[in-house]
Amino acid sequence: MPVIAWLMMLLLLALLGATRLCWLRAPARNKISRAQKRRAVALQQMEALAQRLRQQEPSLDPKAILELPLERLAQKLQNDELSLESVLCSYLEEALKVHKEANCLTDFLGECEEQLQALKKLQKTERGLLYGVPISLKDTYDYKGHDSTCGLAQFLEKPAAKDGVIVEVLKAQGAIPFVKTNIPQTLFSLYCSNPIYGQTLHPLNLKKTPGGSSGGEGVMLAQRGSILGMGTDSGGSIRVPASFCGVCGLRTTGYRLSYSGVAGAVKGEKSVTTVAGPMARDVESLALCLRALLSEDMHRLDPTVPFMPFREEVYSSNQLLRIGYCESDGFTQPTPSMARAMRLTSKLLQDAGHQIIPFSIPRIEYAVQHLFMGGLFGDGGATLLEKLEGDIVDPCVKTTVNLLRLPGLLKGFLACILKYIEPRASQKIKEIHGVGIPKKLWEHHKAVEEYKQEFIAKWRSLDLDVLLTPVLAPAFCTGYSNMTLDVSSYTSLYNVLNFPAGVVPVTTVTLQDEEELAFYKGYYKDTSDKCFREAVQGSIGFPVAVQCVALPWEEELCLRFMKEVETLAKNHREPE
């Protein structure tokens, strides 16, 4: 009888706990339901606008417009060879098709129709560099009258009071923002899913992810639903989706572009720099976007951003480069396709006359586990957990959130137990345990600065111009969202260093790459390595990219290097 009584008591407590949890989450569920209805209405409005524009030009051939590179499209719009209506109509129709397949849109910016009419009234001399170009924005960019959700219920029904600085500058340059794109909840994930708008899938294989956190942008650009997009990057959030989807993306130096008017689940990290950056189908499009953004308007609207116009002479230079070469960082073992992409790119660059100098990353484990993870969760995740209070936690961040919610003593106990079984996991638990007091925060920031100087000193000692490294590839399967951010060591390092870094696709996964993956073993030979191997399986034909890195404030040199890699890769024909 006592045993039955205890069981009944435990069952009652479980039911009470579940009831309380449902009650706490009820407001979030109601907000999410209303947000989903708003998106459905917005997409209907988007379709209606596409139909109205189509009626104006019934013989419109969208394919011819969608195949134009950004530079050529911009020229045709400037010269009135194409109407603003025909271009917007083409991208509205295609974006809707892409969304139906991959679920990549969060909102339609209906004000684009009014903006189009205002642009038509401008004199030719008043037209900006992006006159009439439809662009997409990651969900986090503030656009007046629309939510910037970060996938969080807490941020719903709080429309932006005004456009963010970057949005304002892009509109001043004639660009027409027309959609917002999907992200993972909190943005702290390499996947792209949230409880509000659901999961975004990879268009080449719906069992794979386009990456995160700018995953919706990656899909839209890869499938020609957009020609230019804006993402953000805290640990690879532009570069990983660009790599997974086979497009180009640039992580700029922090403060080269304004971050005013860009939402985030956690703001204020000092040792991990989150930045804004463009994403596009080719490097020239990224360069054109930076030319437009680096205007006097950017500095005028946000005086904290230095006025540094785009340096054309650096980007257009044909001087041979001294290129640091790092096939592996010693923390994340590159997949066979990643290593092959690096060797291929190195050979192409050498054949073109550039010098390739071997480079090894100093103290990589310290940089990733202590500086990056410790900086990202410097408060033990308290701010992040606060944003999730009363919300439904998406599977893509559940592992991280559950770990952050553990009591401090239990985290310490787990770290000790895992020290010899899972050393990487043990160190990770220590770092996200929390910095705790301001003195330690100061010490952490000092450690980051010291590491930067060590890295730059090594760079200078070899007299490097730029650095070539792998980038995470190929795309992950959707069932492995328990993988955490530390597998993104190739990208997160440059958020700690605050270096500009760009991604360029150079090849695709081959049958041989897939066969060699069966023998893949990571540096730590733990469950994370096994999970990583399984996550990238089944990727034949998927894009593989490389990463081009430059020193701070050298975006133009970084783009010039990216352009060189892109040109050589396109001119190279791989054997069938």
Secondary structure as the mmCIF struct_conf table of DSSP 4:
data_model
#
loop_
_struct_conf.conf_type_id
_struct_conf.id
_struct_conf.beg_label_comp_id
_struct_conf.beg_label_asym_id
_struct_conf.beg_label_seq_id
_struct_conf.end_label_comp_id
_struct_conf.end_label_asym_id
_struct_conf.end_label_seq_id
HELX_RH_AL_P HELX_RH_AL_P1 PRO A 2 GLN A 56
TURN_TY1_P TURN_TY1_P1 PRO A 58 SER A 59
HELX_RH_AL_P HELX_RH_AL_P2 PRO A 62 LEU A 66
TURN_TY1_P TURN_TY1_P2 GLU A 67 GLU A 67
BEND BEND1 LEU A 68 LEU A 68
HELX_RH_AL_P HELX_RH_AL_P3 LEU A 70 GLN A 78
TURN_TY1_P TURN_TY1_P3 ASN A 79 ASP A 80
BEND BEND2 GLU A 81 LEU A 82
HELX_RH_AL_P HELX_RH_AL_P4 LEU A 84 ALA A 102
STRN STRN1 LEU A 105 PHE A 108
TURN_TY1_P TURN_TY1_P4 GLY A 110 GLU A 111
HELX_RH_AL_P HELX_RH_AL_P5 CYS A 112 LYS A 120
TURN_TY1_P TURN_TY1_P5 LYS A 121 LYS A 121
BEND BEND3 LEU A 122 LEU A 122
HELX_RH_3T_P HELX_RH_3T_P1 LYS A 124 GLU A 126
TURN_TY1_P TURN_TY1_P6 LEU A 129 GLY A 132
STRN STRN2 PRO A 134 LYS A 138
TURN_TY1_P TURN_TY1_P7 ASP A 139 THR A 140
STRN STRN3 TYR A 141 TYR A 141
TURN_TY1_P TURN_TY1_P8 LYS A 144 GLY A 145
BEND BEND4 HIS A 146 HIS A 146
TURN_TY1_P TURN_TY1_P9 CYS A 150 GLY A 151
HELX_RH_3T_P HELX_RH_3T_P2 ALA A 153 PHE A 155
TURN_TY1_P TURN_TY1_P10 LEU A 156 GLU A 157
BEND BEND5 ALA A 161 LYS A 162
HELX_RH_AL_P HELX_RH_AL_P6 VAL A 165 ALA A 172
TURN_TY1_P TURN_TY1_P11 GLN A 173 GLY A 174
STRN STRN4 ILE A 176 THR A 181
HELX_RH_3T_P HELX_RH_3T_P3 GLN A 185 LEU A 187
BEND BEND6 SER A 189 TYR A 191
STRN STRN5 SER A 193 ASN A 194
TURN_TY1_P TURN_TY1_P12 PRO A 195 TYR A 197
STRN STRN6 GLY A 198 GLN A 199
STRN STRN7 HIS A 202 HIS A 202
TURN_TY1_P TURN_TY1_P13 PRO A 203 LEU A 204
STRN STRN8 ASN A 205 ASN A 205
TURN_TY1_P TURN_TY1_P14 LEU A 206 LYS A 207
STRN STRN9 LYS A 208 LYS A 208
BEND BEND7 GLY A 212 SER A 214
HELX_RH_AL_P HELX_RH_AL_P7 GLY A 215 ALA A 222
TURN_TY1_P TURN_TY1_P15 GLN A 223 ARG A 224
BEND BEND8 GLY A 225 GLY A 225
BEND BEND9 ILE A 227 ILE A 227
STRN STRN10 LEU A 228 ASP A 233
BEND BEND10 SER A 234 GLY A 236
TURN_TY1_P TURN_TY1_P16 SER A 237 ILE A 238
HELX_RH_AL_P HELX_RH_AL_P8 ARG A 239 CYS A 245
TURN_TY1_P TURN_TY1_P17 GLY A 246 GLY A 246
STRN STRN11 CYS A 248 ARG A 251
HELX_LH_PP_P HELX_LH_PP_P1 THR A 252 THR A 253
STRN STRN12 GLY A 254 GLY A 254
TURN_TY1_P TURN_TY1_P18 TYR A 255 ARG A 256
STRN STRN13 LEU A 257 LEU A 257
TURN_TY1_P TURN_TY1_P19 SER A 260 GLY A 261
STRN STRN14 VAL A 262 VAL A 262
BEND BEND11 ALA A 265 VAL A 266
BEND BEND12 LYS A 270 VAL A 272
STRN STRN15 VAL A 275 ALA A 280
BEND BEND13 ARG A 281 ASP A 282
HELX_RH_AL_P HELX_RH_AL_P9 VAL A 283 LEU A 293
BEND BEND14 LEU A 294 SER A 295
HELX_RH_AL_P HELX_RH_AL_P10 GLU A 296 LEU A 301
TURN_TY1_P TURN_TY1_P20 PRO A 303 THR A 304
BEND BEND15 VAL A 305 VAL A 305
HELX_RH_AL_P HELX_RH_AL_P11 GLU A 312 TYR A 315
TURN_TY1_P TURN_TY1_P21 SER A 316 SER A 316
STRN STRN16 ARG A 322 TYR A 325
BEND BEND16 GLU A 327 GLU A 327
BEND BEND17 GLY A 330 THR A 332
HELX_LH_PP_P HELX_LH_PP_P2 GLN A 333 THR A 335
HELX_RH_AL_P HELX_RH_AL_P12 PRO A 336 ASP A 351
TURN_TY1_P TURN_TY1_P22 ALA A 352 GLY A 353
STRN STRN17 GLN A 355 PRO A 358
TURN_TY1_P TURN_TY1_P23 PRO A 362 ARG A 363
HELX_RH_AL_P HELX_RH_AL_P13 ILE A 364 GLU A 365
HELX_RH_PI_P HELX_RH_PI_P1 TYR A 366 MET A 373
HELX_RH_AL_P HELX_RH_AL_P14 GLY A 374 LEU A 376
TURN_TY1_P TURN_TY1_P24 PHE A 377 GLY A 381
HELX_RH_AL_P HELX_RH_AL_P15 ALA A 382 LYS A 387
TURN_TY1_P TURN_TY1_P25 LEU A 388 GLY A 390
BEND BEND18 ASP A 391 ASP A 391
HELX_LH_PP_P HELX_LH_PP_P3 ILE A 392 ASP A 394
HELX_RH_AL_P HELX_RH_AL_P16 PRO A 395 ARG A 405
BEND BEND19 LEU A 406 LEU A 406
HELX_RH_AL_P HELX_RH_AL_P17 GLY A 408 LEU A 418
TURN_TY1_P TURN_TY1_P26 LYS A 419 ILE A 421
HELX_RH_AL_P HELX_RH_AL_P18 PRO A 423 ILE A 432
TURN_TY1_P TURN_TY1_P27 HIS A 433 HIS A 433
BEND BEND20 ILE A 437 ILE A 437
HELX_RH_AL_P HELX_RH_AL_P19 PRO A 438 SER A 461
TURN_TY1_P TURN_TY1_P28 LEU A 462 ASP A 463
BEND BEND21 ASP A 465 ASP A 465
STRN STRN18 VAL A 466 PRO A 470
BEND BEND22 PRO A 474 PRO A 474
HELX_LH_PP_P HELX_LH_PP_P4 ALA A 475 PHE A 476
STRN STRN19 CYS A 477 CYS A 477
HELX_RH_3T_P HELX_RH_3T_P4 THR A 478 TYR A 480
TURN_TY1_P TURN_TY1_P29 SER A 481 ASN A 482
HELX_RH_3T_P HELX_RH_3T_P5 LEU A 485 SER A 488
HELX_RH_AL_P HELX_RH_AL_P20 SER A 489 LEU A 497
TURN_TY1_P TURN_TY1_P30 ASN A 498 ASN A 498
STRN STRN20 ALA A 501 THR A 508
HELX_RH_AL_P HELX_RH_AL_P21 LEU A 511 LEU A 517
TURN_TY1_P TURN_TY1_P31 ALA A 518 PHE A 519
BEND BEND23 TYR A 523 TYR A 524
BEND BEND24 ASP A 526 ASP A 526
HELX_RH_AL_P HELX_RH_AL_P22 THR A 527 ALA A 535
TURN_TY1_P TURN_TY1_P32 VAL A 536 VAL A 536
BEND BEND25 GLY A 538 GLY A 538
TURN_TY1_P TURN_TY1_P33 ILE A 540 GLY A 541
STRN STRN21 PRO A 543 VAL A 549
TURN_TY1_P TURN_TY1_P34 PRO A 552 TRP A 553
HELX_RH_AL_P HELX_RH_AL_P23 GLU A 555 ASN A 571
#
